[in-house]
Amino acid sequence: MLVSPYTPDTARDEAVRLLGEVVGKNDPAAEKIATRKAATVSELCDLYLADAEAGRLLTRRKAAKKASTLATDRGRIERHIKPQLGRLAVASVIREEVDGFLHDVAEGKTTTRVKTAKKRGVARVSGGKATASRTVGLLGAIFAYAVRHRVRPDNPVHGVTRFADGRLMLTVLGGLAEFEHELIHVRTGEGRARAAARGVKIGRKPKLTAHQKREASKRRDQGEPVREIAHSYNVGHSTIPRLSA
């Protein structure tokens, strides 16, 4: 059972104090909201990553993000989002700023070199349209996270037109290729079935006729050298030993 730290008198005094703060425009709840809205994009990104790494953010498949996906997200945040938007207050970001960020990344304004964990390791961070589109997609997820936590009422990424992502075209082409492969397989099987029904033999034409096989087997059984028999029929010497008696 929970025990209140207040007596009836002290509880009444505390209520009066809080009410006085509200009347005096010193509302504690309002202060918390103001604090949240004063948070920067950089701080929001850190909170988003912390929840994602803890498995509290689910993908569209209702599963936690994979370690490889989290590593990619962190790279895009540290190398593109924070340098360009990190100092902005979350509540102040507008669509035009996101659109400008998209084009800045696409034009390579975030290109740089960063030290990696490997000894003397250096990675080149490049921009481009594909990187810009995927990074803005991640930024949209981060601001959606902010909306869910009432840090701001809307998502400034909504309405920003991104560049076409090459991965979509590759996915479509891959699907078409797989479908065509299955279609060829089905048509080939149907053609073989029709040919077999007409009495057509499927496969390579035999190197020796039935008569030649019997003749070659007889010569082999009589002790004639295999190579000489094979040469007389213009076949490889390994063909003759495989003939049945």
N, C-alpha and C positions, 0 to 999 in steps of 0.2 A: 504494500500500500504506500502510495506517495504521500509524503508529509510536506505541507507548505511551509516555506521559511518565514511566512508572514503570520502575525496574529491578526485578529479582526481589525484592531486599531492601526497597526502598521500597514496592512493591506489597503485600508481606506486612505491612509496618508500617501502611499505610493501611487494609487489611482489618481489622487488629486494632483500629485506632482507631474505625472505623465500628461494629464489633461491640461495642466498649466503650460507644459511645453508645447502641446499642440496649439493651444490658443495663442501662445506667444510665437507661433510659426517656427517652432523648434521641434517638428514632428520627427521622431526617431525613424519611423518607416520611410518617410520622405527622404531622410538623410541617407538611408541604405540604398534607395533607388537612385539618388543622385550620385552616390559612390559607384554603383554599377555602371551608370551612364558615363562616368568620367573615365572608365577603364579604357586602355588603349587597345588597338588592334593586336599589338604584340602580346599583351596580357591575355586577350581573348584566345589567341592561337595557342598559348601555353596551356590554358584551361581545356581547350578542345583536345589537344594531344594527350593530356593527362587522363581525361575520361576515355579517350579512344584506346590508350594503352592499357587501361584498367578493364577494358571489355564492356564499358557502359554505353558505347555508341555502336549500334548495329547497322549493317549494310542492308541493302534492299532484299537480300536473301535471309534476313533475320539472323545473321551471324556476325561475330566480332571481326574486326579487320585483321587481316593476316599481318605477320611481322614485316613482310616485304612491302606491303601497301603502306604500313605505318612509316617505314623508312623513307619511302618515296614522298609521302605527305610531309614528313619533317624536312626533307631536302627542299621541297618547293616553298615551304613556309620560311625556312631560314635564308634561302638564297634569292627568293623573289618577293614574297609578301612582306616580310618584316623590313627589308631595306627600303621598299617603296611606300608602304602604308603603315608600318609598325607604330609610328609615333602619333597617328591620328586617333582621336577619341572614337570609340565604337559608334556612339550615338550620332556622330557628326558626319560619317561617311555617306556620300550621295552617289547616285548612279553614274554621274558624269566622271567622278573620280575613279570608279571601277572601270569605266570604259577607257579612260586615259591609261590606267594601269595595264589593261589588256594590250593596248597598242605599244606601250613602253616595252613590255616583255617581248612582244612580237618583233619589235625593231632592234632588240638586243641591248637595251639600256641596262639590263641587269647582268650582262655578261661579265664574268670575273673569274679569278682563279682562287680556289680554296684549298687549304691543307687538309689532307686525309689522315686516317689513323695509321696508315702505313709509313714506314720510315722514308723520308724524303718524298712522300706521296703528295701529288698535287692534282686536283681535279678541275677541269675547265667547265664552268657553268655557262651554258649558252641559252639564248632565248629562242625565238622562232614562233611561228603561228601555232604549231601543235602544242608546244610548251605553254604558250600563253592561254590557249583554250582550256587545257587541262588544269592549269593553275587557277584560273578564274572559276572553273567548276569546283575545285576544292574550296576556294574562297566563298562560293555560294553555300557550301555545306557548313562552313564555319559560321557564317552569318545566320543560317537557319538554326544552328545551335544557340546563337545569341537570342534569336526571337523566342525559342522555346524557354529560355531562362529569363525572359522579360528584360533583357538588357536594352533592347530596342524593339519597336513595334513592327518593323518591316525589314525586308531583305533587299539591300541596295543592288544586289547582283541581278535580281529579276528584271528582265527587259533589256539586259545587255546582250547584244548579238555577238556570239563567238565565231571564230573561224571554223571552217569544216575540219573535223578530226579525221585524219587518214585512217585511223583504226576502224572506223565505221565502214569505209569502203573495202578494206581488207577483209573484214568480217563477212560482208555481203559477197565478195568475190570468192572467198573460201567456201561459203555455203553453196554457191552456184557450182563450183568445181566438184564438191562432194556429191551434189545432186546429179550432175552429168555423169560422174563415175558410176553411180548406182544405176543410172539409166542404161549406160553402155553394158554393164554387167547383166542386167535383165534381158536386154535385146540379144546379147550374145548367147545366153542360155536358151532363149526361145528359138533362135536360129539353129542351134545345135539339135534341139529336140525335133524340129521339123525335118532337118537333114537325116537324122537317125530314122525317122518314120518312113522316109523315102528309100531307106537302105544304104544311105551314104555312110561310108566309114570315116570316122573322125580321127584326126591325128596324122602323123607323118607317114608317107608312103614307105612300105617295107623295102629294104635294100635288096632283098632276094625274094624271088617268087617261091611258092611252096615246093615246086619241082627242084629249084636250085638248092633250097635248104636240105631236101632229102639227099640230093646228090652230094652236096658238100659234107654232110654228116657221114655219109658212106665212105667218102675218100679219107676223111679224118680218122674214122674207125679202122681203116685199112693201113694206117700208119703214115700216110702222106703228110709232109710238113705243113703246118698250119699256115705259115707265111706264103707258101706257094699256092695253097688253095685260095687264100684271101686275094692274092694278086690276080689269080685267074678270073675272079668275079668282080675285081676292082672295088674291094671293100677293105676296111681296116682289119688287121690281123686279130683284133680282140672280138670281132663278130663271130668268127668260126667256133671258138670254144664255147660260146653261149648257146649254140644250136643244140636242140634236143636230139637224141638218137632216133 
